[in-house]
């Protein structure tokens, strides 16, 4: 199984990270008064970012 990251993979990951950032910024601005919701949203989006970074680091 080939686990090398290609340029296409990198473009998809960067696009996905940009999408996550936009969703996080927009969602937190809409729900800025609810701190619990911000915490849960930040946790799950942070977990997704961590998994993507894990893939990037260990695919080289």
Beta strands, then each sheet from edge to edge (+ up, - down):
end
